[in-house]
Amino acid sequence: MTVKQLSLPELADACGQLGIVNVGLWREPVQSYGLEATAKLVRDAGLTVTTLCRGGFFTAIDADERAAALADNRRAIDEAATLGTDTLVLVSGGLPAGSKDLHGARERVADALAELGPYAEQHGVRLAIEPLHPMYASDRCVVSTLAQALDLAERFPAHQVGVTVDTYHIWWDDNAPAQIARAGASGRIHTFQLADWTTPLPEGVLNGRGQVGDGAIDMREWQHYVEAAGYTGAIEVELFNDALWARDGREVLAETARRFVENTD
Amino acid sequence: MTVKQLSLPELADACGQLGIVNVGLWREPVQSYGLEATAKLVRDAGLTVTTLCRGGFFTAIDADERAAALADNRRAIDEAATLGTDTLVLVSGGLPAGSKDLHGARERVADALAELGPYAEQHGVRLAIEPLHPMYASDRCVVSTLAQALDLAERFPAHQVGVTVDTYHIWWDDNAPAQIARAGASGRIHTFQLADWTTPLPEGVLNGRGQVGDGAIDMREWQHYVEAAGYTGAIEVELFNDALWARDGREVLAETARRFVENTD
């Protein structure tokens, strides 16, 4: 998603040029290019798919909408398995129109996890609840902190449900380091993502994630928390940024790789 | 601030028409109209000033900037005392340019409170730390949760330092109800403010606070938490909203009064 201006073959080629061997993918470009074709492309390019983004959107009250969301998440699990990744990132969904019931919405997320966890396990896929920044609580994700994500995840086995740790969403939270330790202790850090916090935020606050090193977040500090908690997996850089998307994708990918090296150990 | 398009005399007159007897004021319009003149205006109109907004901006590292901030806050305390309110709302300030040290910035807030608390007490004014929504953590307020605000406030006597509870900033936080109880138990809820959460957020995320009843927040739920914690003070409505500011101020004030009645007990 960081370089969504690149087609998947361009992305694979650019990764090869830069010596990048891991890639996180999003469902939409995979579906457009074709699931089996993408699986073959990354296999032939020697790329490992670290995670698939994203399932989720579990908060509907309407029965048909709920059933459709669960069916779509089963497809996402199938896609993850076909791509060879063991991790599906979940964005929980926001409040249904007109609802003010955050607690109820969070419980519906738990209900969905109970249905999907065993299916994911059968396919060798772990679900990774991603707490999004509280500014998305109403319209995108009712799970706003790592503590909330772990409260949900811990109702299930760790090989079914864990969390996504993304610096952009948790950097402000002085409780997050303790929650990373909690997540690590039960083997629930299923992926670790970097994006920097830059202001002013754009209208809608969706596409303003800063390039690593451009903002307020000390990436090494968070890397140390995660690694001290036992995490040894890949570190992903996930940027949604209109200014980056407007540039040449290969140049942005190369810049991102440099920034990653400069801002992590 | 909700109806900043009204001059202070217009505001006093409109409050009188609507039977509103309490008003929260901001420093800038008071300074423009004149401090003594404002004090006389509200006194003659039979209005009680509930709070003065705002002091704070304590996070500078530079010694001259810190001294200037403390001097300005002493003036704010003087102004509050002259206006007859016992509460000065504090917005802590963001990260200094180039800094990634949230912890250090929060400690500098504590240092400033230690200097200002006794001065405020001498003037019969309580400082009310306002945690702002985490989306303001870098550029406006490093205190993002009620828990953080109370961790700071509890280093000082409650009659010197407490907190501002504003629905807009804390509604997403499932830990906030317990923190309201904590604040109430030590007599630290110094004011309670309402604004609703509406999306999409505008660029810069400053002037998109929703009219009471327009958004995702259950106002009665938060009123009940605050009152169950022993709060008996005024409830303020504080909206920053470009669309509301563009309308007739008297009409907006009347609408706000109606919405307040409809959405609270």
Interface residues (C-beta under 8 A of the other chain):
Chain A: L95 S99 K100 D101 L102 H103 R106 H133 P134 M135 A137 S138 D139 S144 T145 A147 Q148 W171 W172 D173 D174 N175 W197 T199 P200 L201 P202 E203 G204 V205 G215 A216 I217 D218 E221
Chain B: L95 S99 K100 D101 L102 H103 R106 H133 P134 M135 A137 S138 D139 S144 T145 A147 Q148 W171 W172 D173 D174 N175 W197 T199 P200 L201 P202 E203 G204 V205 G215 A216 I217 D218 E221
